[in-house]
Amino acid sequence: MTGRAVHVVVPDGIDDPLRPSGGNTYDRRLCAQLAARGWTVHVLAVPEAWPRVGETGQRALAQALAGVPADAAVLVDGLVASVTPEVMVPEAGRLRVLVVVHQPVGVADDRDAVREREAAVLRAAAAVVTTSTWTRRWLLAAYRLDPARVHVAPPGVDAALRAAGSGHERTLLCVAAVTREKGHDVLLAALRRVGRPSWRCLCVGSLTAEPGFVAGLRREVRAVGLGGQFVLTGPRTGAALDASYAGADVLVLASRAETWGMVVTEALARGLPVIASDVGGLPEALGSTADGRRPGLLVPPGDPPALAAVLHDWLTDPALRRALRGAAEERRTSLSGWADTADRVAGVLAEVAA
């Protein structure tokens, strides 16, 4: 193989502002960083509701890869690769395939057939990059992959201005698509238990991923009379998202599953503490200060009473709020940027392409 070129296969719509996601951000930023390092990046966007796939998506992927020269380096988003072994396994014999796994399909769907298909793709690939150490460990345990071929490149985060906060220290922010997996129902149930003191929770994220779940959540909010406190804003990007962070006092993420949690590091980059589920890669994203202090609090996933107790402590204890804010301020100085992410992936690509 000559030159430094890579074909990057991604889900169609990764630039759609109405569908922001950590995976989309990772793909976009990685492509930009690789190009800045001198790689020729050919982006192949494949239409389909990934990871749900039908014949149309299979054909589109097959056609996209058929146009890639033999022996070329191809980086494929795991949402596309993991559900298409019929296409990916044969192509892995012709191309130098690197799969980036944001979230294993087999985590959300543990059926044997689903996991066997994902495992077949990852075993056939020349290399695999995961976005957290937790994900790497999960893949090695579940699919018995060669450890030498599975690498970690956590998402980066941009430096940001310190969040000024709400002024009354009781504004909670949740940045996530409103879905069952992200645990908005758990968060609402926990906040119902908190009662006093008063609080406000802004839930910023897509409302279209699971319309039925969103409708049920809205009905519950109305039924318990919290429409003015528990607010679903829809997705926000750019300056609007920055303003949401700037006016918040804590980030809350009640996810049932999470392989990293880019919003956690986005909050920490602004000096905001985090209350999150103790699940998957979230503790890894939260990290700690040099002297071992957590810049936030972790709670068991799917446990409204436990989350309510932690939220009550945070809302009622000024000393706790100050301590967590101080740890978050220190943690923001040790966060890695997207250049670090790209350096790791570029190193794996260079090995794959050699």
MIDODREN-35695 format. One record per residue (C-alpha): x, y, z; residue in one letter; chain; residue number from 1. Coordinates in nm, 3 decimals, always signed. Example, Ala and Ser with C-alpha at 12.3 -4.5 7.8 and 13.67 -1.06 7.14 Angstrom:
2
((+1.230; -0.450; +0.780); 'A'; 'A'; 1)
((+1.367; -0.106; +0.714); 'S'; 'A'; 2)
END
This chain:
354
((+0.000; +0.000; +0.000); 'M'; 'A'; 1)
((+0.137; +0.344; -0.093); 'T'; 'A'; 2)
((+0.063; +0.681; +0.066); 'G'; 'A'; 3)
((-0.138; +0.749; +0.377); 'R'; 'A'; 4)
((-0.498; +0.712; +0.274); 'A'; 'A'; 5)
((-0.796; +0.575; +0.459); 'V'; 'A'; 6)
((-1.155; +0.511; +0.358); 'H'; 'A'; 7)
((-1.388; +0.581; +0.651); 'V'; 'A'; 8)
((-1.729; +0.411; +0.651); 'V'; 'A'; 9)
((-1.983; +0.587; +0.873); 'V'; 'A'; 10)
((-2.361; +0.591; +0.921); 'P'; 'A'; 11)
((-2.534; +0.844; +0.700); 'D'; 'A'; 12)
((-2.632; +1.162; +0.883); 'G'; 'A'; 13)
((-2.339; +1.201; +1.121); 'I'; 'A'; 14)
((-2.357; +1.576; +1.054); 'D'; 'A'; 15)
((-2.730; +1.600; +1.134); 'D'; 'A'; 16)
((-2.770; +1.854; +1.420); 'P'; 'A'; 17)
((-3.102; +1.693; +1.514); 'L'; 'A'; 18)
((-2.926; +1.361; +1.584); 'R'; 'A'; 19)
((-2.620; +1.448; +1.791); 'P'; 'A'; 20)
((-2.442; +1.150; +1.942); 'S'; 'A'; 21)
((-2.106; +1.065; +2.087); 'G'; 'A'; 22)
((-2.035; +0.825; +1.803); 'G'; 'A'; 23)
((-2.111; +1.085; +1.538); 'N'; 'A'; 24)
((-1.889; +1.339; +1.710); 'T'; 'A'; 25)
((-1.607; +1.087; +1.741); 'Y'; 'A'; 26)
((-1.622; +0.998; +1.372); 'D'; 'A'; 27)
((-1.627; +1.361; +1.259); 'R'; 'A'; 28)
((-1.346; +1.475; +1.485); 'R'; 'A'; 29)
((-1.132; +1.173; +1.404); 'L'; 'A'; 30)
((-1.165; +1.233; +1.028); 'C'; 'A'; 31)
((-1.069; +1.598; +1.072); 'A'; 'A'; 32)
((-0.770; +1.514; +1.289); 'Q'; 'A'; 33)
((-0.643; +1.245; +1.051); 'L'; 'A'; 34)
((-0.670; +1.487; +0.759); 'A'; 'A'; 35)
((-0.474; +1.744; +0.960); 'A'; 'A'; 36)
((-0.201; +1.483; +1.003); 'R'; 'A'; 37)
((-0.166; +1.436; +0.629); 'G'; 'A'; 38)
((-0.393; +1.140; +0.577); 'W'; 'A'; 39)
((-0.613; +1.143; +0.268); 'T'; 'A'; 40)
((-0.956; +1.069; +0.415); 'V'; 'A'; 41)
((-1.235; +0.934; +0.193); 'H'; 'A'; 42)
((-1.565; +0.936; +0.385); 'V'; 'A'; 43)
((-1.826; +0.681; +0.275); 'L'; 'A'; 44)
((-2.163; +0.753; +0.439); 'A'; 'A'; 45)
((-2.396; +0.454; +0.423); 'V'; 'A'; 46)
((-2.773; +0.513; +0.457); 'P'; 'A'; 47)
((-2.964; +0.292; +0.702); 'E'; 'A'; 48)
((-3.106; +0.311; +1.055); 'A'; 'A'; 49)
((-2.787; +0.161; +1.198); 'W'; 'A'; 50)
((-2.747; -0.070; +1.384); 'P'; 'A'; 51)
((-3.085; -0.188; +1.254); 'R'; 'A'; 52)
((-3.010; -0.317; +0.907); 'V'; 'A'; 53)
((-3.205; -0.459; +0.614); 'G'; 'A'; 54)
((-3.131; -0.551; +0.256); 'E'; 'A'; 55)
((-3.106; -0.185; +0.153); 'T'; 'A'; 56)
((-2.831; -0.116; +0.404); 'G'; 'A'; 57)
((-2.646; -0.436; +0.316); 'Q'; 'A'; 58)
((-2.649; -0.345; -0.053); 'R'; 'A'; 59)
((-2.540; +0.014; +0.015); 'A'; 'A'; 60)
((-2.246; -0.105; +0.224); 'L'; 'A'; 61)
((-2.146; -0.367; -0.031); 'A'; 'A'; 62)
((-2.154; -0.110; -0.310); 'Q'; 'A'; 63)
((-1.950; +0.140; -0.107); 'A'; 'A'; 64)
((-1.678; -0.114; -0.026); 'L'; 'A'; 65)
((-1.674; -0.255; -0.379); 'A'; 'A'; 66)
((-1.541; +0.081; -0.496); 'G'; 'A'; 67)
((-1.247; +0.071; -0.256); 'V'; 'A'; 68)
((-0.921; -0.055; -0.410); 'P'; 'A'; 69)
((-0.787; -0.388; -0.288); 'A'; 'A'; 70)
((-0.540; -0.369; +0.001); 'D'; 'A'; 71)
((-0.663; -0.021; +0.103); 'A'; 'A'; 72)
((-0.702; +0.077; +0.469); 'A'; 'A'; 73)
((-1.067; +0.102; +0.569); 'V'; 'A'; 74)
((-1.191; +0.232; +0.904); 'L'; 'A'; 75)
((-1.550; +0.124; +0.970); 'V'; 'A'; 76)
((-1.782; +0.251; +1.242); 'D'; 'A'; 77)
((-1.887; -0.044; +1.455); 'G'; 'A'; 78)
((-2.257; +0.040; +1.422); 'L'; 'A'; 79)
((-2.219; -0.047; +1.054); 'V'; 'A'; 80)
((-1.961; -0.324; +1.070); 'A'; 'A'; 81)
((-2.093; -0.528; +1.362); 'S'; 'A'; 82)
((-2.430; -0.607; +1.204); 'V'; 'A'; 83)
((-2.310; -0.687; +0.850); 'T'; 'A'; 84)
((-2.086; -0.996; +0.861); 'P'; 'A'; 85)
((-2.215; -1.107; +0.521); 'E'; 'A'; 86)
((-2.040; -0.804; +0.373); 'V'; 'A'; 87)
((-1.760; -0.732; +0.618); 'M'; 'A'; 88)
((-1.607; -1.078; +0.662); 'V'; 'A'; 89)
((-1.537; -1.134; +0.289); 'P'; 'A'; 90)
((-1.417; -0.775; +0.247); 'E'; 'A'; 91)
((-1.179; -0.817; +0.541); 'A'; 'A'; 92)
((-0.988; -1.063; +0.324); 'G'; 'A'; 93)
((-0.949; -0.803; +0.049); 'R'; 'A'; 94)
((-0.911; -0.482; +0.251); 'L'; 'A'; 95)
((-0.720; -0.378; +0.562); 'R'; 'A'; 96)
((-1.012; -0.327; +0.797); 'V'; 'A'; 97)
((-1.005; -0.138; +1.125); 'L'; 'A'; 98)
((-1.335; -0.138; +1.317); 'V'; 'A'; 99)
((-1.403; +0.140; +1.568); 'V'; 'A'; 100)
((-1.639; +0.007; +1.835); 'V'; 'A'; 101)
((-1.822; +0.286; +2.016); 'H'; 'A'; 102)
((-2.066; +0.046; +2.179); 'Q'; 'A'; 103)
((-2.074; -0.328; +2.113); 'P'; 'A'; 104)
((-2.405; -0.429; +1.961); 'V'; 'A'; 105)
((-2.394; -0.733; +2.187); 'G'; 'A'; 106)
((-2.415; -0.518; +2.500); 'V'; 'A'; 107)
((-2.765; -0.392; +2.420); 'A'; 'A'; 108)
((-2.878; -0.716; +2.252); 'D'; 'A'; 109)
((-2.735; -1.028; +2.414); 'D'; 'A'; 110)
((-2.899; -1.282; +2.184); 'R'; 'A'; 111)
((-2.650; -1.547; +2.072); 'D'; 'A'; 112)
((-2.712; -1.480; +1.702); 'A'; 'A'; 113)
((-2.643; -1.107; +1.743); 'V'; 'A'; 114)
((-2.323; -1.164; +1.935); 'R'; 'A'; 115)
((-2.201; -1.434; +1.696); 'E'; 'A'; 116)
((-2.243; -1.198; +1.402); 'R'; 'A'; 117)
((-2.056; -0.917; +1.574); 'E'; 'A'; 118)
((-1.780; -1.152; +1.687); 'A'; 'A'; 119)
((-1.733; -1.281; +1.332); 'A'; 'A'; 120)
((-1.673; -0.929; +1.203); 'V'; 'A'; 121)
((-1.432; -0.830; +1.479); 'L'; 'A'; 122)
((-1.232; -1.152; +1.446); 'R'; 'A'; 123)
((-1.197; -1.096; +1.072); 'A'; 'A'; 124)
((-1.081; -0.734; +1.108); 'A'; 'A'; 125)
((-0.711; -0.652; +1.102); 'A'; 'A'; 126)
((-0.758; -0.441; +1.415); 'A'; 'A'; 127)
((-1.024; -0.308; +1.650); 'V'; 'A'; 128)
((-1.027; +0.026; +1.831); 'V'; 'A'; 129)
((-1.254; +0.075; +2.131); 'T'; 'A'; 130)
((-1.340; +0.404; +2.297); 'T'; 'A'; 131)
((-1.280; +0.284; +2.653); 'S'; 'A'; 132)
((-1.082; +0.028; +2.847); 'T'; 'A'; 133)
((-1.412; -0.110; +2.975); 'W'; 'A'; 134)
((-1.525; -0.182; +2.618); 'T'; 'A'; 135)
((-1.195; -0.351; +2.535); 'R'; 'A'; 136)
((-1.227; -0.578; +2.838); 'R'; 'A'; 137)
((-1.587; -0.659; +2.746); 'W'; 'A'; 138)
((-1.496; -0.754; +2.387); 'L'; 'A'; 139)
((-1.204; -0.970; +2.496); 'L'; 'A'; 140)
((-1.420; -1.156; +2.747); 'A'; 'A'; 141)
((-1.729; -1.192; +2.529); 'A'; 'A'; 142)
((-1.571; -1.267; +2.192); 'Y'; 'A'; 143)
((-1.226; -1.407; +2.277); 'R'; 'A'; 144)
((-1.047; -1.167; +2.044); 'L'; 'A'; 145)
((-0.670; -1.150; +2.013); 'D'; 'A'; 146)
((-0.570; -0.886; +2.274); 'P'; 'A'; 147)
((-0.285; -0.766; +2.053); 'A'; 'A'; 148)
((-0.537; -0.652; +1.790); 'R'; 'A'; 149)
((-0.774; -0.463; +2.022); 'V'; 'A'; 150)
((-0.672; -0.107; +2.108); 'H'; 'A'; 151)
((-0.817; +0.183; +2.310); 'V'; 'A'; 152)
((-0.857; +0.542; +2.189); 'A'; 'A'; 153)
((-1.087; +0.732; +2.426); 'P'; 'A'; 154)
((-1.277; +1.034; +2.293); 'P'; 'A'; 155)
((-1.111; +1.369; +2.337); 'G'; 'A'; 156)
((-1.270; +1.686; +2.465); 'V'; 'A'; 157)
((-1.221; +2.049; +2.373); 'D'; 'A'; 158)
((-1.104; +2.304; +2.626); 'A'; 'A'; 159)
((-1.398; +2.517; +2.740); 'A'; 'A'; 160)
((-1.476; +2.816; +2.956); 'L'; 'A'; 161)
((-1.552; +2.747; +3.319); 'R'; 'A'; 162)
((-1.927; +2.717; +3.379); 'A'; 'A'; 163)
((-2.056; +3.010; +3.582); 'A'; 'A'; 164)
((-2.350; +2.811; +3.714); 'G'; 'A'; 165)
((-2.709; +2.910; +3.779); 'S'; 'A'; 166)
((-2.644; +3.140; +4.073); 'G'; 'A'; 167)
((-2.859; +2.934; +4.309); 'H'; 'A'; 168)
((-2.660; +2.608; +4.278); 'E'; 'A'; 169)
((-2.956; +2.383; +4.206); 'R'; 'A'; 170)
((-2.979; +2.353; +3.826); 'T'; 'A'; 171)
((-2.924; +2.001; +3.699); 'L'; 'A'; 172)
((-2.833; +1.926; +3.338); 'L'; 'A'; 173)
((-2.876; +1.596; +3.152); 'C'; 'A'; 174)
((-2.730; +1.586; +2.800); 'V'; 'A'; 175)
((-2.843; +1.269; +2.621); 'A'; 'A'; 176)
((-3.093; +1.148; +2.365); 'A'; 'A'; 177)
((-3.416; +1.083; +2.553); 'V'; 'A'; 178)
((-3.425; +0.703; +2.551); 'T'; 'A'; 179)
((-3.475; +0.424; +2.800); 'R'; 'A'; 180)
((-3.105; +0.337; +2.786); 'E'; 'A'; 181)
((-3.012; +0.689; +2.898); 'K'; 'A'; 182)
((-3.237; +0.652; +3.202); 'G'; 'A'; 183)
((-3.450; +0.966; +3.193); 'H'; 'A'; 184)
((-3.730; +0.770; +3.359); 'D'; 'A'; 185)
((-3.493; +0.676; +3.641); 'V'; 'A'; 186)
((-3.388; +1.040; +3.678); 'L'; 'A'; 187)
((-3.750; +1.158; +3.692); 'L'; 'A'; 188)
((-3.843; +0.892; +3.948); 'A'; 'A'; 189)
((-3.545; +0.994; +4.163); 'A'; 'A'; 190)
((-3.624; +1.364; +4.147); 'L'; 'A'; 191)
((-3.986; +1.295; +4.246); 'R'; 'A'; 192)
((-3.852; +1.147; +4.569); 'R'; 'A'; 193)
((-3.626; +1.444; +4.644); 'V'; 'A'; 194)
((-3.896; +1.700; +4.717); 'G'; 'A'; 195)
((-3.740; +2.006; +4.879); 'R'; 'A'; 196)
((-3.527; +2.204; +4.822); 'P'; 'A'; 197)
((-3.643; +2.325; +4.484); 'S'; 'A'; 198)
((-3.447; +2.223; +4.177); 'W'; 'A'; 199)
((-3.465; +2.250; +3.798); 'R'; 'A'; 200)
((-3.349; +1.981; +3.557); 'C'; 'A'; 201)
((-3.289; +2.052; +3.188); 'L'; 'A'; 202)
((-3.282; +1.742; +2.968); 'C'; 'A'; 203)
((-3.103; +1.835; +2.646); 'V'; 'A'; 204)
((-3.115; +1.575; +2.370); 'G'; 'A'; 205)
((-3.297; +1.426; +2.075); 'S'; 'A'; 206)
((-3.667; +1.352; +2.123); 'L'; 'A'; 207)
((-3.704; +1.139; +1.809); 'T'; 'A'; 208)
((-3.499; +0.825; +1.883); 'A'; 'A'; 209)
((-3.776; +0.658; +2.089); 'E'; 'A'; 210)
((-4.100; +0.854; +2.041); 'P'; 'A'; 211)
((-4.305; +0.617; +2.255); 'G'; 'A'; 212)
((-4.067; +0.650; +2.547); 'F'; 'A'; 213)
((-4.066; +1.029; +2.515); 'V'; 'A'; 214)
((-4.447; +1.041; +2.508); 'A'; 'A'; 215)
((-4.470; +0.828; +2.821); 'G'; 'A'; 216)
((-4.212; +1.041; +2.999); 'L'; 'A'; 217)
((-4.401; +1.359; +2.912); 'R'; 'A'; 218)
((-4.725; +1.209; +3.044); 'R'; 'A'; 219)
((-4.552; +1.121; +3.370); 'E'; 'A'; 220)
((-4.404; +1.470; +3.405); 'V'; 'A'; 221)
((-4.749; +1.625; +3.360); 'R'; 'A'; 222)
((-4.915; +1.376; +3.594); 'A'; 'A'; 223)
((-4.679; +1.457; +3.881); 'V'; 'A'; 224)
((-4.689; +1.831; +3.822); 'G'; 'A'; 225)
((-4.320; +1.880; +3.738); 'L'; 'A'; 226)
((-4.362; +2.040; +3.396); 'G'; 'A'; 227)
((-4.186; +2.357; +3.508); 'G'; 'A'; 228)
((-3.895; +2.174; +3.671); 'Q'; 'A'; 229)
((-3.821; +1.871; +3.454); 'F'; 'A'; 230)
((-3.782; +2.019; +3.107); 'V'; 'A'; 231)
((-3.720; +1.833; +2.780); 'L'; 'A'; 232)
((-3.556; +2.092; +2.555); 'T'; 'A'; 233)
((-3.479; +1.880; +2.249); 'G'; 'A'; 234)
((-3.131; +1.872; +2.095); 'P'; 'A'; 235)
((-2.894; +2.166; +2.128); 'R'; 'A'; 236)
((-2.559; +2.218; +1.960); 'T'; 'A'; 237)
((-2.298; +2.492; +1.935); 'G'; 'A'; 238)
((-2.364; +2.808; +2.132); 'A'; 'A'; 239)
((-2.698; +2.683; +2.263); 'A'; 'A'; 240)
((-2.537; +2.373; +2.413); 'L'; 'A'; 241)
((-2.252; +2.581; +2.554); 'D'; 'A'; 242)
((-2.508; +2.806; +2.723); 'A'; 'A'; 243)
((-2.679; +2.502; +2.876); 'S'; 'A'; 244)
((-2.352; +2.388; +3.031); 'Y'; 'A'; 245)
((-2.266; +2.742; +3.142); 'A'; 'A'; 246)
((-2.590; +2.779; +3.338); 'G'; 'A'; 247)
((-2.579; +2.438; +3.505); 'A'; 'A'; 248)
((-2.444; +2.339; +3.846); 'D'; 'A'; 249)
((-2.408; +1.964; +3.794); 'V'; 'A'; 250)
((-2.440; +1.710; +3.513); 'L'; 'A'; 251)
((-2.661; +1.410; +3.582); 'V'; 'A'; 252)
((-2.652; +1.095; +3.370); 'L'; 'A'; 253)
((-2.869; +0.803; +3.483); 'A'; 'A'; 254)
((-2.777; +0.567; +3.198); 'S'; 'A'; 255)
((-2.853; +0.198; +3.221); 'R'; 'A'; 256)
((-2.557; +0.126; +2.991); 'A'; 'A'; 257)
((-2.271; +0.343; +2.869); 'E'; 'A'; 258)
((-1.934; +0.258; +2.717); 'T'; 'A'; 259)
((-1.777; +0.600; +2.783); 'W'; 'A'; 260)
((-1.991; +0.912; +2.822); 'G'; 'A'; 261)
((-1.855; +1.206; +2.624); 'M'; 'A'; 262)
((-2.091; +1.444; +2.800); 'V'; 'A'; 263)
((-1.914; +1.360; +3.125); 'V'; 'A'; 264)
((-1.582; +1.493; +2.999); 'T'; 'A'; 265)
((-1.759; +1.787; +2.831); 'E'; 'A'; 266)
((-1.900; +1.880; +3.172); 'A'; 'A'; 267)
((-1.565; +1.832; +3.345); 'L'; 'A'; 268)
((-1.397; +2.052; +3.084); 'A'; 'A'; 269)
((-1.618; +2.330; +3.221); 'R'; 'A'; 270)
((-1.547; +2.247; +3.584); 'G'; 'A'; 271)
((-1.890; +2.092; +3.638); 'L'; 'A'; 272)
((-1.916; +1.795; +3.874); 'P'; 'A'; 273)
((-2.103; +1.485; +3.758); 'V'; 'A'; 274)
((-2.357; +1.251; +3.915); 'I'; 'A'; 275)
((-2.370; +0.936; +3.702); 'A'; 'A'; 276)
((-2.448; +0.567; +3.695); 'S'; 'A'; 277)
((-2.171; +0.335; +3.805); 'D'; 'A'; 278)
((-2.187; +0.138; +3.483); 'V'; 'A'; 279)
((-1.966; +0.055; +3.187); 'G'; 'A'; 280)
((-1.713; +0.321; +3.097); 'G'; 'A'; 281)
((-1.870; +0.605; +3.297); 'L'; 'A'; 282)
((-1.633; +0.572; +3.597); 'P'; 'A'; 283)
((-1.344; +0.574; +3.350); 'E'; 'A'; 284)
((-1.468; +0.895; +3.187); 'A'; 'A'; 285)
((-1.525; +1.058; +3.526); 'L'; 'A'; 286)
((-1.174; +0.972; +3.641); 'G'; 'A'; 287)
((-1.018; +1.133; +3.945); 'S'; 'A'; 288)
((-0.778; +1.405; +4.051); 'T'; 'A'; 289)
((-0.407; +1.346; +4.109); 'A'; 'A'; 290)
((-0.477; +1.283; +4.478); 'D'; 'A'; 291)
((-0.761; +1.039; +4.408); 'G'; 'A'; 292)
((-1.069; +1.259; +4.454); 'R'; 'A'; 293)
((-1.369; +1.189; +4.233); 'R'; 'A'; 294)
((-1.510; +1.498; +4.057); 'P'; 'A'; 295)
((-1.857; +1.359; +4.109); 'G'; 'A'; 296)
((-2.067; +1.079; +4.253); 'L'; 'A'; 297)
((-2.150; +0.734; +4.115); 'L'; 'A'; 298)
((-2.473; +0.545; +4.184); 'V'; 'A'; 299)
((-2.602; +0.200; +4.085); 'P'; 'A'; 300)
((-2.779; +0.205; +3.746); 'P'; 'A'; 301)
((-3.157; +0.175; +3.734); 'G'; 'A'; 302)
((-3.198; +0.253; +4.107); 'D'; 'A'; 303)
((-3.421; +0.561; +4.165); 'P'; 'A'; 304)
((-3.398; +0.548; +4.548); 'P'; 'A'; 305)
((-3.017; +0.540; +4.538); 'A'; 'A'; 306)
((-3.005; +0.825; +4.288); 'L'; 'A'; 307)
((-3.259; +1.022; +4.492); 'A'; 'A'; 308)
((-3.043; +0.989; +4.804); 'A'; 'A'; 309)
((-2.734; +1.118; +4.622); 'V'; 'A'; 310)
((-2.927; +1.404; +4.462); 'L'; 'A'; 311)
((-3.073; +1.500; +4.800); 'H'; 'A'; 312)
((-2.724; +1.507; +4.951); 'D'; 'A'; 313)
((-2.595; +1.725; +4.670); 'W'; 'A'; 314)
((-2.892; +1.963; +4.685); 'L'; 'A'; 315)
((-2.883; +2.007; +5.063); 'T'; 'A'; 316)
((-2.511; +2.004; +5.144); 'D'; 'A'; 317)
((-2.319; +2.318; +5.037); 'P'; 'A'; 318)
((-1.989; +2.168; +5.156); 'A'; 'A'; 319)
((-2.040; +1.865; +4.933); 'L'; 'A'; 320)
((-2.119; +2.088; +4.636); 'R'; 'A'; 321)
((-1.802; +2.291; +4.697); 'R'; 'A'; 322)
((-1.588; +1.979; +4.732); 'A'; 'A'; 323)
((-1.717; +1.824; +4.411); 'L'; 'A'; 324)
((-1.684; +2.150; +4.223); 'R'; 'A'; 325)
((-1.326; +2.183; +4.342); 'G'; 'A'; 326)
((-1.242; +1.830; +4.227); 'A'; 'A'; 327)
((-1.405; +1.898; +3.889); 'A'; 'A'; 328)
((-1.202; +2.218; +3.852); 'E'; 'A'; 329)
((-0.885; +2.017; +3.907); 'E'; 'A'; 330)
((-0.992; +1.727; +3.684); 'R'; 'A'; 331)
((-1.050; +1.961; +3.389); 'R'; 'A'; 332)
((-0.675; +2.028; +3.373); 'T'; 'A'; 333)
((-0.593; +1.661; +3.306); 'S'; 'A'; 334)
((-0.843; +1.584; +3.029); 'L'; 'A'; 335)
((-0.715; +1.463; +2.692); 'S'; 'A'; 336)
((-0.797; +1.636; +2.364); 'G'; 'A'; 337)
((-0.892; +1.501; +2.023); 'W'; 'A'; 338)
((-0.530; +1.517; +1.910); 'A'; 'A'; 339)
((-0.453; +1.240; +2.159); 'D'; 'A'; 340)
((-0.741; +1.031; +2.024); 'T'; 'A'; 341)
((-0.622; +1.075; +1.666); 'A'; 'A'; 342)
((-0.262; +0.993; +1.758); 'D'; 'A'; 343)
((-0.373; +0.658; +1.897); 'R'; 'A'; 344)
((-0.594; +0.572; +1.601); 'V'; 'A'; 345)
((-0.334; +0.690; +1.350); 'A'; 'A'; 346)
((-0.081; +0.461; +1.514); 'G'; 'A'; 347)
((-0.312; +0.162; +1.471); 'V'; 'A'; 348)
((-0.392; +0.264; +1.113); 'L'; 'A'; 349)
((-0.022; +0.285; +1.031); 'A'; 'A'; 350)
((+0.024; -0.072; +1.158); 'E'; 'A'; 351)
((-0.278; -0.193; +0.961); 'V'; 'A'; 352)
((-0.160; -0.018; +0.645); 'A'; 'A'; 353)
((+0.204; -0.132; +0.670); 'A'; 'A'; 354)
END
